[in-house]
Amino acid sequence: MASGLVERSILSFPFLFIALGFVLGERGVGLLNLGPHSAILEIVATLTLALVLFLDAVKLQVKELGKRWLIPFLILVPGTALIIILGALPLALILGFGWVMAFIGGALLASTDPVVLRDILRDNRIPRPVRQILKLEGGTNDLVVLPVVLILIAITTAQAGGPEQWAPFLIQLLILGPLMGAVVGVVGAWCMSRVDEKMGIRLEHQALFGIGLVLAAYASATIVGGDGFLGAFFAGIAVVMLNQKLCTCFLDYGEVTSEMMMMLAFVLFGAVLSGIIDTVPLVPALILAALVIFVIRPSVINLVLVKANISWEARAFISWFGPRGLNSLLLALLVVQAAVPGAELLLATVGIVALASVVIHGASASPITAWYGRKASEETLAEERQSTVVGLFRPEEPELIRITPDELNEMISGEDSPVILDVRSRSTFEHDDAEIPRSVRVLPDQVLEWASDESNRGLADRLVVAYCT
């Protein structure tokens, strides 16, 4: 009921639900006295992280990147590794964690929160390649962060045994688990689509099947000695890369379900932090938060974007929006569950950084997005001329057939009239309301989305003429 007010204020939903949990927790009214080892928290966190990782993988748009997916991958993955290293330094030097725990903490704080980014990724005022970079970072950095966290946990707890046991451990973790998750994802999606073709399955049952598919991938990866979360992630990747289809109803239902789980997780984490937050020295923790939010990630992202053909406004926008929140807390809970010494203190420290990020990034999301949207409406930005993140790093000018206005006018008058796309930039379109009759308005950075939309498939055999001036 209050969502309309929240969306018009500097508050954010993550902050609202964490605050609710804090009020209900030990230092509030005491209705939710949960500790880091709470079984309910573990269940909610496991379901939430598995579902979020699967959906992140499904939405990575690997097929769209095609053979050039390696370009953004090589740019963003080393960036995540550098953020982990730089994030570990203040944890060790300022807060006094041992180096292994410091690197675990650096990995936890390198994970991008999907909840605060949600509204930004849906805002069409932001050119699509910019939103795709943020989406790609959010989807790929967990692929780096999660194995790092799991391997460091194994080192700390001697879970992998001696050196002779590391090879089997890494094979189970990095090969068997992901492979099992991928097999379950592909086979499950294939079976559902074939049975639906033969017999017809109600949409709500297909949606529930999708949730079961995530849990089956998680469980199968765990059974073979791997990690269930990597299994869930690779199940989603395999579904996309091997061209298997999941009902849109599942994606919609999965989004709503993950949203509910994330908000519930925020409440539970708020209650947990209410009881342990005083175990952390506040000033050093706030210094850590300031370094992570204002210095480390912005500096690294500016470095990895140095060769991108984008405006300074886009560079500033991308480097700013790297919120730390629920994913960091969920991963920190894995450290607690593994009984790593000092894990509760690390969870509380990560919690303070997440709280600071949720407040700062949540409060700045609307005004900064509005500012960037205004810039795009006032002038044509370089990033508007590309549809994908790949184009920002390696723009390729295709050979285009050009026609004159007279030729187009003659085509329009003929029997086989072409599809006319008005692909003027946001600012050009708003400053000139004249348009070619029967043209279709498509933003230049969204041409690929228009072309892949099933509702436009009937236009595939017609000539397409695009104009931008």
C-alpha positions as CSV (number, residue, x, y, z in Angstrom):
1,M,0.0,0.0,0.0
2,A,2.9,2.3,0.7
3,S,4.8,1.4,-2.5
4,G,3.7,4.5,-4.4
5,L,5.0,6.7,-1.6
6,V,8.3,4.8,-1.5
7,E,8.8,5.1,-5.2
8,R,8.4,8.9,-4.9
9,S,10.8,9.3,-2.0
10,I,14.5,8.8,-1.3
11,L,13.6,5.5,0.4
12,S,14.1,2.2,-1.2
13,F,12.3,-1.1,-0.7
14,P,15.5,-2.9,0.6
15,F,16.0,-0.2,3.2
16,L,12.3,-0.3,4.2
17,F,12.4,-4.1,4.8
18,I,15.8,-4.1,6.5
19,A,14.5,-1.4,8.8
20,L,11.4,-3.4,9.5
21,G,13.5,-6.4,10.5
22,F,15.7,-4.2,12.6
23,V,12.6,-2.8,14.4
24,L,11.2,-6.4,14.9
25,G,14.6,-7.7,16.1
26,E,16.5,-7.8,19.4
27,R,17.2,-4.1,19.6
28,G,13.7,-3.2,18.6
29,V,10.5,-4.7,19.9
30,G,12.0,-8.2,20.2
31,L,9.4,-10.1,18.1
32,L,12.1,-11.6,15.9
33,N,15.0,-12.9,17.9
34,L,17.0,-14.6,15.2
35,G,20.7,-15.5,15.2
36,P,23.0,-16.0,12.2
37,H,22.5,-19.8,12.6
38,S,18.7,-19.6,12.4
39,A,17.2,-22.5,10.4
40,I,14.5,-20.2,8.9
41,L,17.1,-17.8,7.7
42,E,19.2,-20.6,6.2
43,I,16.1,-21.9,4.3
44,V,15.0,-18.5,3.0
45,A,18.6,-17.5,2.1
46,T,19.2,-20.8,0.2
47,L,16.0,-20.6,-1.8
48,T,16.5,-16.9,-2.5
49,L,20.1,-17.2,-3.7
50,A,19.4,-20.3,-5.9
51,L,16.4,-18.6,-7.6
52,V,18.2,-15.2,-8.0
53,L,21.3,-17.0,-9.6
54,F,19.1,-19.0,-12.0
55,L,17.1,-16.0,-13.1
56,D,20.3,-13.9,-13.5
57,A,21.8,-16.6,-15.8
58,V,18.6,-16.8,-17.8
59,K,18.5,-13.1,-18.4
60,L,22.2,-12.8,-19.3
61,Q,21.3,-12.7,-23.1
62,V,24.3,-14.8,-24.0
63,K,22.8,-15.5,-27.4
64,E,22.5,-11.8,-28.2
65,L,26.2,-11.3,-27.5
66,G,27.0,-14.2,-29.9
67,K,30.6,-15.2,-30.6
68,R,31.8,-11.8,-29.1
69,W,30.6,-12.6,-25.6
70,L,34.2,-12.9,-24.6
71,I,34.8,-9.2,-24.9
72,P,32.6,-8.0,-22.0
73,F,33.4,-11.2,-20.1
74,L,37.1,-10.5,-20.2
75,I,36.5,-6.9,-19.3
76,L,34.1,-7.4,-16.4
77,V,35.5,-10.5,-14.8
78,P,39.0,-9.2,-14.2
79,G,37.3,-6.1,-12.8
80,T,35.5,-8.2,-10.3
81,A,38.8,-9.9,-9.3
82,L,40.4,-6.5,-8.8
83,I,37.5,-5.3,-6.6
84,I,38.0,-8.5,-4.5
85,I,41.7,-7.8,-4.0
86,L,41.2,-4.1,-3.2
87,G,38.2,-4.8,-0.9
88,A,40.4,-7.3,1.1
89,L,43.0,-4.6,1.9
90,P,40.9,-2.5,4.3
91,L,39.3,-5.6,5.9
92,A,42.8,-6.7,6.8
93,L,44.6,-3.4,7.5
94,I,41.7,-1.4,9.1
95,L,39.4,-4.0,10.7
96,G,42.1,-6.5,11.6
97,F,40.8,-9.7,9.8
98,G,43.2,-12.4,8.9
99,W,44.1,-12.4,5.2
100,V,42.0,-15.4,4.2
101,M,39.0,-13.9,5.9
102,A,39.8,-10.5,4.4
103,F,39.7,-12.0,0.9
104,I,36.5,-13.8,1.7
105,G,35.1,-10.4,2.8
106,G,36.5,-8.7,-0.3
107,A,34.6,-11.3,-2.4
108,L,31.4,-10.8,-0.5
109,L,31.6,-7.1,-1.1
110,A,32.2,-7.5,-4.8
111,S,28.8,-9.0,-5.4
112,T,26.2,-6.6,-6.9
113,D,22.8,-6.4,-5.4
114,P,20.0,-7.1,-7.9
115,V,17.2,-5.5,-5.9
116,V,18.4,-1.9,-5.9
117,L,19.4,-2.2,-9.6
118,R,15.9,-3.5,-10.5
119,D,14.2,-0.2,-11.3
120,I,17.3,1.1,-13.1
121,L,17.4,-1.9,-15.4
122,R,13.7,-1.4,-16.3
123,D,14.0,2.4,-17.1
124,N,13.9,3.0,-20.8
125,R,15.3,6.5,-20.4
126,I,18.6,4.8,-19.8
127,P,20.2,3.7,-23.1
128,R,20.1,-0.1,-23.4
129,P,23.9,-0.8,-23.6
130,V,24.3,1.0,-20.3
131,R,21.6,-1.1,-18.7
132,Q,23.1,-4.2,-20.3
133,I,26.6,-3.5,-18.8
134,L,25.0,-3.3,-15.3
135,K,23.0,-6.4,-15.9
136,L,26.0,-8.3,-17.3
137,E,28.1,-7.3,-14.3
138,G,25.4,-8.3,-11.9
139,G,25.0,-11.7,-13.7
140,T,28.7,-12.5,-14.2
141,N,30.3,-11.3,-11.0
142,D,28.6,-13.9,-8.9
143,L,30.2,-16.5,-11.2
144,V,33.6,-15.2,-10.0
145,V,32.6,-14.4,-6.4
146,L,30.9,-17.6,-5.5
147,P,33.8,-20.0,-6.4
148,V,36.3,-17.7,-4.7
149,V,34.1,-17.7,-1.5
150,L,33.7,-21.5,-1.6
151,I,37.4,-22.2,-2.2
152,L,38.5,-19.8,0.6
153,I,35.9,-21.4,3.0
154,A,37.4,-24.8,2.1
155,I,40.9,-23.5,2.8
156,T,39.8,-22.1,6.2
157,T,38.0,-25.1,7.4
158,A,40.3,-27.7,5.8
159,Q,37.2,-29.0,4.0
160,A,39.3,-30.1,1.0
161,G,41.9,-31.9,3.0
162,G,45.5,-32.1,2.0
163,P,47.1,-31.1,-1.3
164,E,46.3,-34.5,-2.8
165,Q,42.6,-33.9,-2.3
166,W,42.4,-30.5,-3.9
167,A,42.1,-31.9,-7.4
168,P,39.0,-34.0,-6.6
169,F,37.5,-31.1,-4.6
170,L,38.0,-28.6,-7.4
171,I,36.6,-31.1,-10.0
172,Q,33.5,-31.6,-7.9
173,L,33.1,-27.9,-7.2
174,L,33.9,-26.4,-10.6
175,I,33.0,-29.2,-13.1
176,L,30.7,-31.9,-11.7
177,G,28.3,-29.5,-9.9
178,P,27.9,-27.0,-12.8
179,L,27.7,-29.9,-15.3
180,M,24.9,-31.7,-13.3
181,G,23.0,-28.4,-12.9
182,A,23.3,-27.7,-16.7
183,V,22.1,-31.3,-17.5
184,V,19.1,-30.9,-15.2
185,G,18.2,-27.5,-16.6
186,V,18.4,-28.5,-20.2
187,V,16.6,-31.9,-19.8
188,G,13.9,-30.4,-17.6
189,A,13.2,-27.5,-20.0
190,W,13.2,-29.9,-23.0
191,C,10.8,-32.3,-21.3
192,M,8.4,-29.5,-20.4
193,S,8.3,-28.0,-23.9
194,R,7.8,-31.4,-25.5
195,V,5.1,-32.5,-23.1
196,D,3.4,-29.1,-23.5
197,E,3.4,-29.6,-27.3
198,K,1.9,-33.0,-27.0
199,M,-0.7,-32.6,-24.2
200,G,-0.9,-29.0,-23.2
201,I,0.1,-27.9,-19.7
202,R,-1.6,-25.0,-17.8
203,L,0.6,-22.0,-17.4
204,E,0.5,-21.9,-13.6
205,H,1.8,-25.5,-13.6
206,Q,4.6,-24.6,-16.0
207,A,5.5,-21.8,-13.7
208,L,5.6,-24.1,-10.7
209,F,7.7,-26.6,-12.8
210,G,10.2,-23.8,-13.3
211,I,10.7,-23.3,-9.6
212,G,11.1,-27.1,-9.2
213,L,13.7,-27.1,-12.0
214,V,15.8,-24.6,-10.0
215,L,15.6,-26.7,-6.8
216,A,16.3,-29.9,-8.8
217,A,19.5,-28.3,-10.3
218,Y,20.5,-27.2,-6.8
219,A,19.9,-30.6,-5.2
220,S,21.6,-32.5,-8.1
221,A,24.8,-30.5,-8.0
222,T,24.9,-31.0,-4.2
223,I,24.5,-34.8,-4.5
224,V,27.6,-35.1,-6.7
225,G,29.6,-33.2,-4.2
226,G,29.4,-29.8,-6.0
227,D,27.9,-26.6,-4.9
228,G,24.1,-26.2,-5.4
229,F,24.3,-22.5,-6.2
230,L,26.7,-23.0,-9.0
231,G,24.4,-25.8,-10.2
232,A,21.4,-23.4,-10.3
233,F,23.4,-20.7,-12.1
234,F,24.7,-23.1,-14.8
235,A,21.2,-24.6,-15.2
236,G,20.0,-21.2,-16.3
237,I,23.1,-20.6,-18.6
238,A,22.5,-24.0,-20.2
239,V,18.8,-23.4,-20.9
240,V,19.7,-20.2,-22.8
241,M,22.8,-21.4,-24.6
242,L,21.2,-24.6,-25.8
243,N,18.1,-22.8,-27.0
244,Q,15.7,-24.5,-24.7
245,K,12.5,-22.5,-23.8
246,L,11.0,-21.8,-20.5
247,C,7.5,-20.5,-20.4
248,T,7.3,-16.7,-20.0
249,C,4.9,-17.4,-17.2
250,F,7.7,-19.0,-15.2
251,L,10.0,-16.0,-15.7
252,D,7.2,-13.7,-14.6
253,Y,6.3,-16.0,-11.7
254,G,9.9,-16.5,-10.9
255,E,10.5,-12.7,-10.7
256,V,7.6,-12.3,-8.3
257,T,8.6,-15.2,-6.2
258,S,12.2,-14.1,-6.0
259,E,11.0,-10.6,-5.1
260,M,9.0,-12.0,-2.2
261,M,11.8,-14.1,-1.0
262,M,14.3,-11.2,-1.3
263,M,12.1,-8.9,0.7
264,L,11.5,-11.6,3.4
265,A,15.3,-12.2,3.5
266,F,15.8,-8.5,4.0
267,V,13.5,-8.6,7.0
268,L,15.2,-11.6,8.5
269,F,18.7,-10.2,7.9
270,G,17.5,-6.9,9.5
271,A,16.5,-8.9,12.6
272,V,19.8,-10.8,12.7
273,L,21.8,-7.6,12.3
274,S,19.8,-6.0,15.1
275,G,21.4,-8.5,17.5
276,I,25.0,-8.6,16.2
277,I,25.7,-5.1,14.8
278,D,27.2,-3.9,18.0
279,T,30.0,-6.5,17.7
280,V,31.7,-4.4,15.0
281,P,33.7,-1.3,15.6
282,L,31.5,1.3,13.9
283,V,34.0,3.9,12.6
284,P,36.3,1.3,10.9
285,A,33.3,-0.4,9.4
286,L,32.0,3.0,8.0
287,I,35.4,3.7,6.6
288,L,35.3,0.3,4.8
289,A,31.8,1.2,3.5
290,A,33.1,4.6,2.2
291,L,36.0,2.9,0.4
292,V,33.9,0.2,-1.2
293,I,31.1,2.6,-2.3
294,F,33.0,5.7,-3.2
295,V,36.5,4.6,-4.2
296,I,37.1,0.9,-5.0
297,R,34.3,0.0,-7.4
298,P,34.0,3.3,-9.1
299,S,37.8,3.4,-9.8
300,V,37.9,-0.2,-11.1
301,I,34.9,0.2,-13.3
302,N,36.3,3.4,-14.8
303,L,39.4,1.5,-15.5
304,V,37.7,-1.4,-17.3
305,L,35.5,1.1,-19.3
306,V,38.5,3.1,-20.5
307,K,38.2,1.8,-24.1
308,A,34.4,1.9,-24.2
309,N,32.9,4.4,-26.7
310,I,30.5,6.1,-24.2
311,S,29.9,9.5,-22.8
312,W,31.3,10.7,-19.5
313,E,27.8,10.7,-18.1
314,A,27.4,7.0,-18.9
315,R,30.8,6.3,-17.4
316,A,29.8,8.1,-14.2
317,F,26.4,6.4,-14.1
318,I,27.8,2.9,-14.5
319,S,30.6,3.3,-12.1
320,W,28.3,4.7,-9.4
321,F,25.6,2.0,-9.5
322,G,27.3,-1.0,-7.9
323,P,25.1,-1.5,-4.8
324,R,26.1,-4.0,-2.2
325,G,23.2,-5.6,-0.4
326,L,21.3,-8.9,-0.3
327,N,23.7,-11.0,-2.4
328,S,26.6,-10.0,-0.1
329,L,24.5,-11.0,3.0
330,L,23.4,-14.3,1.4
331,L,27.0,-15.2,0.5
332,A,28.2,-14.1,4.0
333,L,25.7,-16.6,5.5
334,L,27.5,-19.4,3.6
335,V,30.6,-18.5,5.6
336,V,28.5,-18.6,8.9
337,Q,27.0,-22.0,8.0
338,A,30.5,-23.4,7.3
339,A,31.4,-22.5,10.9
340,V,34.4,-20.5,9.8
341,P,36.0,-18.8,12.9
342,G,35.0,-15.1,12.9
343,A,32.2,-15.6,10.4
344,E,29.6,-13.8,12.6
345,L,31.9,-10.7,12.9
346,L,32.3,-10.8,9.1
347,L,28.6,-11.0,8.6
348,A,28.0,-8.0,10.9
349,T,30.7,-6.0,9.0
350,V,29.3,-6.9,5.6
351,G,25.9,-6.0,7.0
352,I,27.0,-2.4,7.9
353,V,28.4,-2.0,4.4
354,A,25.2,-3.4,2.9
355,L,23.1,-1.0,5.0
356,A,25.2,2.0,4.0
357,S,25.0,1.0,0.3
358,V,21.2,0.3,0.4
359,V,20.7,3.8,1.9
360,I,23.1,5.7,-0.3
361,H,22.4,3.9,-3.6
362,G,18.7,3.6,-2.9
363,A,18.4,7.4,-2.1
364,S,20.4,8.4,-5.2
365,A,18.8,6.0,-7.7
366,S,15.9,8.3,-8.7
367,P,17.7,11.6,-8.9
368,I,20.7,10.3,-10.8
369,T,18.6,8.3,-13.2
370,A,16.5,11.4,-13.9
371,W,19.7,13.4,-14.4
372,Y,21.1,10.9,-16.9
373,G,17.7,10.6,-18.6
374,R,17.6,14.4,-19.1
375,K,21.0,14.4,-20.6
376,A,19.9,11.7,-23.1
377,S,16.8,13.8,-24.0
378,E,18.9,16.9,-24.5
379,E,21.7,15.5,-26.8
380,T,22.6,12.4,-28.6
381,L,25.0,10.3,-26.5
382,A,27.5,7.9,-28.0
383,E,26.1,4.9,-26.2
384,E,22.7,5.5,-27.9
385,R,24.1,4.4,-31.2
386,Q,24.7,0.8,-30.1
387,S,22.2,-1.9,-29.2
388,T,24.6,-4.2,-27.2
389,V,27.4,-3.8,-24.8
390,V,29.7,-5.5,-27.3
391,G,29.2,-2.5,-29.7
392,L,30.5,-0.1,-27.1
393,F,33.9,-1.9,-27.1
394,R,34.2,-2.9,-30.7
395,P,31.8,-0.8,-32.8
396,E,31.4,-2.3,-36.3
397,E,30.0,-0.1,-39.0
398,P,27.9,-2.5,-41.3
399,E,27.7,-1.8,-45.0
400,L,24.3,-0.2,-45.4
401,I,22.3,0.3,-48.5
402,R,21.2,3.9,-48.6
403,I,18.2,5.3,-50.4
404,T,17.1,8.8,-51.1
405,P,13.8,10.4,-49.8
406,D,12.4,10.2,-53.3
407,E,13.1,6.5,-53.6
408,L,11.5,5.9,-50.2
409,N,8.5,7.9,-51.2
410,E,8.1,5.8,-54.4
411,M,8.4,2.6,-52.3
412,I,5.7,3.7,-49.9
413,S,3.4,4.3,-52.8
414,G,4.0,0.8,-54.2
415,E,2.4,-2.5,-53.3
416,D,5.2,-3.9,-51.2
417,S,5.8,-1.0,-48.9
418,P,8.7,-1.3,-46.5
419,V,8.7,-1.3,-42.8
420,I,10.0,2.2,-41.8
421,L,11.8,2.5,-38.5
422,D,12.1,5.9,-36.9
423,V,15.4,5.4,-35.0
424,R,16.2,8.9,-34.1
425,S,17.9,9.4,-30.7
426,R,15.9,10.6,-27.7
427,S,16.9,14.2,-28.0
428,T,16.5,14.4,-31.8
429,F,13.0,12.9,-31.6
430,E,11.9,15.2,-28.8
431,H,13.2,18.3,-30.5
432,D,11.5,17.6,-33.9
433,D,8.0,16.1,-34.0
434,A,7.9,15.6,-37.8
435,E,7.8,12.0,-38.9
436,I,7.5,9.9,-42.0
437,P,3.9,8.6,-42.3
438,R,3.3,5.0,-41.0
439,S,6.8,4.8,-39.5
440,V,7.4,2.8,-36.3
441,R,9.2,4.6,-33.5
442,V,12.1,2.4,-32.1
443,L,14.9,3.8,-30.0
444,P,18.3,3.2,-31.7
445,D,19.7,1.2,-28.8
446,Q,16.6,-1.0,-28.8
447,V,16.5,-2.1,-32.5
448,L,17.7,-5.6,-31.6
449,E,14.9,-6.0,-29.0
450,W,12.4,-4.8,-31.6
451,A,13.8,-7.3,-34.2
452,S,13.6,-10.2,-31.8
453,D,10.1,-9.5,-30.5
454,E,7.8,-12.3,-31.6
455,S,5.0,-9.8,-32.4
456,N,7.3,-8.4,-35.2
457,R,8.1,-11.7,-36.8
458,G,5.6,-11.2,-39.5
459,L,7.6,-8.2,-40.8
460,A,10.7,-10.4,-41.3
461,D,10.2,-10.8,-45.1
462,R,9.7,-7.1,-45.7
463,L,12.3,-4.5,-46.5
464,V,13.3,-2.4,-43.5
465,V,14.2,1.2,-43.9
466,A,15.6,3.1,-40.9
467,Y,16.0,6.8,-40.6
468,C,17.6,8.9,-37.9
469,T,17.6,12.5,-39.2
